[in-house]
Structures are given as C-alpha cells and as structure tokens.
C-alpha cells in the first residue's frame, strides 16, 4: 500500500458548481500510472452521487488532500468530475 496524498501529482481541472471546468486539483501520479489497482469498498448511495462503487473510491482516493472537499460542487458537478477523472485513472 502507498499513501497517494504524499505522491507526486499531475493537475486536472474539475467542474465547479456552475459546471465550468475551473477547479484545479492534484491527482496522484502513481494512481495514474499503475497498470493494476485494488480498490476495496462497500456499495452505498449518497445524496450527491448516484452510486458509490470502486470508481468513486479510486477517484477520490487519487485526489490529494486537502483538495478532496472542492470536488463536492453539487450533484451534477461531482458526477461529471468523477466521470472525467475516472477516464484518466481507470485501467484500460
């Protein structure tokens, strides 16, 4: 296991509450570069995302502290931001 918040970072723009890509967040380089990832989480629902599974777990785990809070910009913005960041983080 590694601490993704202490890793080198690449910066990505995510959506603000007006659905404009204006918030810059650091994402762990290790999470972006690894060929395999193990993300253990339990299925649950929240009031701001449709469903939280391994995708949200990986995305939010890769966004470095203290930048996790700005990801929560409302229902539409958080879902769009998670989807965008997942395109970079999920293995192909």
Secondary structure, 3 states (H helix, E strand, C coil): CCCHHHCCEEEEEEECCCCCEEEEEEEEHHHHHCCCCCCCCCCECCCCCCCECHHHHHHHHHECCCCCHHHCCCHHHHHHHHHHHHHHHCCC
